[in-house]
């Protein structure tokens, strides 16, 4: 009698999964294009954030119905989504006035916030390498936000933009420590629902002029920010990232930051300064540093979430 050994294999090839993460990360990096396009048409920043999450929330709502017995986890997800949605207002607001490259570097500080929150709330102490990588990211943020890159009158706006990486860092901690027991789609659904619930009071109290773009053609931007930068890449990322692993996903996913730089240069004519390029290099170096399996905290917070 012959015994056949059956091993579980990935549902998709490794190379395809790498391309999937690459594509999804590029889509995430396109946020400034859609965001600024809408705010330039008079759409309020909180409405832009609302539009980004509402497509995923509505599309994946049946998933929450199926997993309704996991109401504790779903409640955590909804709470995290509310914090993330409100924090994202700062990101959109900053993009109205500041270069996409500068805002992008500051947004990429979310691993630092994640590390601090994980340590403070979930007793997950960081490794030395994680602390060193976080130090590089903080240095990059200081360089990107220096007077050489940002006029002094925008410093307050710069600080407000840090609410976005803080919210995302909190969301990642919830995803990692509280939502690991439910299916990936249920995680995305609960966070997306929480985001629109958190933003709903602001939307409901607004004038119609603050919610809708002036030109009909700009409705494509609303569709784009919901599908191109959220639902579609979230689904692809959720399927592909487990196939290639956390460390490799972090490295491949780092294409998001150069994509933001490219959007600023090609779409808005923003020249990339030397200080911004140095800040970008520091962030990419910190991400590459997390490839070591021993650097569990930073590599995990970069890749175990279902992304934005």
C-alpha positions as CSV (number, residue, x, y, z in Angstrom):
1,X,0.0,0.0,0.0
2,X,1.3,3.4,-1.0
3,X,0.9,6.4,1.2
4,X,0.6,9.7,-0.5
5,X,1.7,12.8,1.4
6,X,-0.5,15.8,0.7
7,X,0.8,19.2,1.5
8,X,-1.2,22.3,1.5
9,X,-0.2,24.6,-1.4
10,X,-0.9,28.2,-1.9
11,X,-4.0,28.9,-4.0
12,X,-2.0,31.2,-6.3
13,X,1.7,31.0,-7.4
14,X,4.3,32.9,-5.5
15,X,5.3,35.1,-8.4
16,X,1.7,36.1,-9.0
17,X,1.3,36.9,-5.3
18,X,4.3,39.2,-5.4
19,X,2.8,41.0,-8.4
20,X,-0.5,41.2,-6.5
21,X,1.1,42.9,-3.5
22,X,3.1,45.2,-5.8
23,X,-0.1,46.2,-7.7
24,X,-2.1,46.7,-4.5
25,X,0.6,48.9,-2.9
26,X,0.9,51.1,-6.0
27,X,-2.9,51.5,-5.8
28,X,-2.6,52.6,-2.1
29,X,0.0,55.1,-3.2
30,X,-2.4,56.7,-5.7
31,X,-4.5,58.1,-2.8
32,X,-3.1,61.7,-3.2
33,X,-4.2,61.9,-6.8
34,X,-7.9,61.2,-6.0
35,X,-7.9,63.0,-2.7
36,X,-6.5,66.3,-4.0
37,X,-8.6,66.1,-7.1
38,X,-11.7,66.0,-4.9
39,X,-10.7,68.7,-2.4
40,X,-9.8,71.0,-5.3
41,X,-13.4,70.6,-6.4
42,X,-14.6,71.8,-3.0
43,X,-15.3,68.4,-1.4
44,X,-14.6,68.5,2.3
45,X,-11.7,66.3,3.6
46,X,-14.0,64.2,5.8
47,X,-16.3,63.6,2.8
48,X,-13.3,62.4,0.8
49,X,-12.5,59.9,3.7
50,X,-16.1,58.8,3.7
51,X,-16.1,58.1,0.0
52,X,-13.0,56.0,0.3
53,X,-14.4,53.6,2.8
54,X,-18.1,53.5,1.9
55,X,-17.7,51.2,-1.2
56,X,-15.9,48.5,0.8
57,X,-18.4,48.9,3.7
58,X,-21.4,48.4,1.6
59,X,-19.9,45.7,-0.6
60,X,-18.7,43.6,2.3
61,X,-21.6,44.1,4.7
62,X,-23.0,40.6,4.0
63,X,-19.7,39.2,5.3
64,X,-20.4,40.8,8.7
65,X,-23.9,39.2,8.7
66,X,-22.4,35.8,8.1
67,X,-19.8,36.3,10.9
68,X,-22.3,38.1,13.3
69,X,-21.6,35.6,16.1
70,X,-18.1,37.1,16.4
71,X,-19.7,40.3,17.6
72,X,-16.9,41.1,20.0
73,X,-14.2,41.0,17.3
74,X,-16.5,43.0,14.9
75,X,-17.0,45.6,17.6
76,X,-13.3,46.0,18.0
77,X,-13.0,46.3,14.2
78,X,-15.7,48.9,14.0
79,X,-14.0,50.9,16.8
80,X,-10.7,50.8,15.0
81,X,-12.3,51.8,11.8
82,X,-13.8,54.9,13.5
83,X,-10.4,56.0,14.8
84,X,-8.8,55.4,11.4
85,X,-11.5,57.2,9.5
86,X,-11.4,60.3,11.7
87,X,-7.6,60.3,11.7
88,X,-7.5,60.1,7.9
89,X,-9.2,63.6,7.8
90,X,-5.8,65.0,8.8
91,X,-4.1,63.2,5.9
92,X,-6.5,64.6,3.3
93,X,-6.4,68.1,4.9
94,X,-2.6,68.1,4.7
95,X,-2.7,67.0,1.0
96,X,-4.6,70.2,0.2
97,X,-1.6,72.4,0.9
98,X,1.5,70.3,1.4
99,X,3.5,68.2,-1.2
100,X,2.3,64.7,-1.6
101,X,5.9,63.5,-1.0
102,X,6.1,65.2,2.4
103,X,2.7,64.0,3.5
104,X,3.6,60.5,2.3
105,X,6.7,60.3,4.4
106,X,4.8,61.4,7.5
107,X,2.1,58.9,6.8
108,X,4.7,56.2,6.7
109,X,5.5,56.8,10.3
110,X,2.6,54.5,11.2
111,X,4.9,51.6,12.2
112,X,6.3,53.8,14.9
113,X,2.8,54.6,16.3
114,X,2.0,50.9,16.0
115,X,5.0,49.9,18.0
116,X,4.3,52.4,20.8
117,X,0.6,51.4,20.9
118,X,1.4,47.7,20.9
119,X,3.8,48.2,23.7
120,X,1.5,50.4,25.8
121,X,-1.8,48.6,25.3
122,X,-0.8,45.0,24.5
123,X,2.5,44.6,26.3
124,X,4.3,43.7,23.1
125,X,7.8,45.0,23.8
126,X,9.8,45.9,20.7
127,X,13.1,44.4,19.7
128,X,16.3,46.4,19.4
129,X,16.2,46.2,15.7
130,X,12.5,47.4,15.7
131,X,13.6,50.4,17.8
132,X,16.4,51.2,15.4
133,X,14.1,50.9,12.4
134,X,11.6,53.1,14.1
135,X,14.3,55.6,14.8
136,X,15.1,55.8,11.1
137,X,11.5,56.5,10.4
138,X,11.3,59.3,13.0
139,X,14.5,60.8,11.5
140,X,12.9,60.7,8.1
141,X,9.7,62.4,9.4
142,X,11.9,65.2,11.0
143,X,13.7,65.7,7.8
144,X,10.5,65.8,5.7
145,X,8.9,68.2,8.0
146,X,11.8,70.6,8.4
147,X,11.6,74.3,7.5
148,X,13.5,73.4,4.3
149,X,10.6,71.3,3.1
150,X,7.5,72.9,4.8
151,X,6.8,76.6,5.3
152,X,6.4,77.6,8.9
153,X,2.7,78.5,8.5
154,X,1.9,74.9,7.7
155,X,3.5,73.3,10.8
156,X,0.2,73.0,12.5
157,X,-1.3,71.2,9.5
158,X,1.7,69.0,9.4
159,X,1.1,67.9,13.0
160,X,-2.6,67.3,12.4
161,X,-1.6,65.0,9.5
162,X,0.0,62.7,12.1
163,X,-3.5,61.8,13.3
164,X,-3.7,59.6,10.2
165,X,-0.6,57.3,11.0
166,X,-1.7,57.3,14.6
167,X,-5.2,56.1,13.6
168,X,-3.7,53.5,11.3
169,X,-1.3,52.3,13.9
170,X,-4.2,51.8,16.3
171,X,-6.1,50.0,13.6
172,X,-3.2,47.6,12.9
173,X,-2.9,46.8,16.6
174,X,-6.6,45.9,16.8
175,X,-6.3,43.8,13.6
176,X,-3.3,41.9,14.9
177,X,-4.3,41.4,18.6
178,X,-8.1,41.4,18.4
179,X,-9.2,40.4,14.9
180,X,-7.0,37.5,14.1
181,X,-9.8,35.0,14.9
182,X,-12.1,36.2,12.1
183,X,-11.8,35.9,8.3
184,X,-9.8,38.6,6.5
185,X,-12.9,39.8,4.6
186,X,-14.7,40.3,7.9
187,X,-11.8,42.3,9.2
188,X,-11.9,44.7,6.2
189,X,-15.7,44.9,6.4
190,X,-15.8,45.8,10.1
191,X,-13.0,48.4,9.8
192,X,-14.6,50.0,6.7
193,X,-18.0,50.1,8.5
194,X,-16.5,51.7,11.5
195,X,-14.8,54.3,9.4
196,X,-18.1,55.5,7.7
197,X,-19.9,55.4,11.1
198,X,-17.2,57.6,12.6
199,X,-17.4,60.0,9.7
200,X,-21.2,59.9,9.3
201,X,-22.0,62.7,11.9
202,X,-19.8,65.1,10.0
203,X,-21.2,64.2,6.7
204,X,-24.8,64.4,7.9
205,X,-24.3,67.9,9.3
206,X,-22.6,69.2,6.1
207,X,-24.0,71.3,3.3
208,X,-24.5,69.6,0.0
209,X,-21.9,71.8,-1.6
210,X,-19.2,70.4,0.8
211,X,-20.1,66.8,-0.2
212,X,-20.3,66.8,-4.0
213,X,-17.8,67.8,-6.6
214,X,-18.6,70.8,-8.8
215,X,-18.1,68.9,-12.1
216,X,-20.0,65.7,-13.0
217,X,-16.8,64.2,-14.5
218,X,-15.2,64.3,-11.1
219,X,-17.6,61.7,-9.8
220,X,-15.1,59.3,-11.4
221,X,-12.7,60.5,-8.7
222,X,-15.2,59.3,-6.0
223,X,-15.5,55.9,-7.7
224,X,-11.8,55.8,-8.1
225,X,-10.9,56.5,-4.5
226,X,-13.4,53.8,-3.3
227,X,-12.4,51.1,-5.8
228,X,-8.9,51.9,-7.0
229,X,-7.3,52.9,-3.6
230,X,-9.5,50.8,-1.2
231,X,-11.7,47.9,-2.1
232,X,-9.9,46.3,-5.0
233,X,-6.3,46.6,-3.6
234,X,-7.5,45.6,-0.1
235,X,-8.9,42.3,-1.5
236,X,-5.8,41.6,-3.6
237,X,-3.5,42.4,-0.7
238,X,-5.5,40.2,1.7
239,X,-5.2,37.2,-0.7
240,X,-1.6,37.7,-1.8
241,X,0.3,38.8,1.3
242,X,-0.1,35.6,3.3
243,X,1.4,33.7,0.3
244,X,4.7,35.6,0.2
245,X,5.0,36.2,4.0
246,X,5.2,39.2,6.2
247,X,8.8,40.3,5.6
248,X,8.7,40.0,1.8
249,X,5.3,41.9,1.8
250,X,6.9,44.7,3.7
251,X,9.7,45.1,1.2
252,X,7.4,44.8,-1.9
253,X,4.8,47.0,-0.3
254,X,7.3,49.8,0.3
255,X,6.7,50.8,-3.4
256,X,3.7,52.8,-1.9
257,X,6.0,55.7,-0.8
258,X,7.8,56.2,-4.2
259,X,4.4,56.0,-5.8
260,X,3.3,59.0,-3.7
261,X,6.4,60.8,-4.8
262,X,5.6,60.0,-8.5
263,X,2.0,61.2,-8.1
264,X,3.2,64.5,-6.6
265,X,5.7,65.0,-9.5
266,X,3.7,63.8,-12.5
267,X,0.2,64.9,-11.4
268,X,0.9,68.1,-9.5
269,X,4.3,69.2,-10.8
270,X,5.9,68.9,-7.3
271,X,9.7,68.7,-7.6
272,X,11.3,66.1,-5.3
273,X,13.8,67.9,-3.1
274,X,17.1,66.4,-1.8
275,X,15.7,66.4,1.8
276,X,12.5,64.5,0.6
277,X,14.6,62.0,-1.3
278,X,16.8,61.4,1.8
279,X,13.6,61.0,3.9
280,X,12.2,58.5,1.4
281,X,15.5,56.5,1.4
282,X,15.5,56.3,5.3
283,X,11.9,55.0,5.3
284,X,12.7,52.4,2.7
285,X,15.8,51.4,4.6
286,X,13.8,51.0,7.8
287,X,11.3,48.8,5.9
288,X,14.1,46.7,4.4
289,X,15.6,46.2,7.9
290,X,12.5,44.5,9.0
291,X,13.0,41.5,6.7
292,X,14.6,39.7,9.5
293,X,12.2,37.2,11.1
294,X,13.5,38.3,14.5
295,X,12.1,41.8,14.0
296,X,8.6,40.5,14.7
297,X,6.9,43.7,15.8
298,X,7.8,46.1,13.0
299,X,7.5,43.6,10.2
300,X,4.2,42.4,11.6
301,X,2.7,45.9,11.9
302,X,3.8,46.7,8.3
303,X,2.1,43.6,6.8
304,X,-0.3,41.7,9.0
305,X,-3.1,44.3,8.6
306,X,-5.5,44.2,5.7
307,X,-4.1,47.6,4.7
308,X,-6.1,50.9,4.4
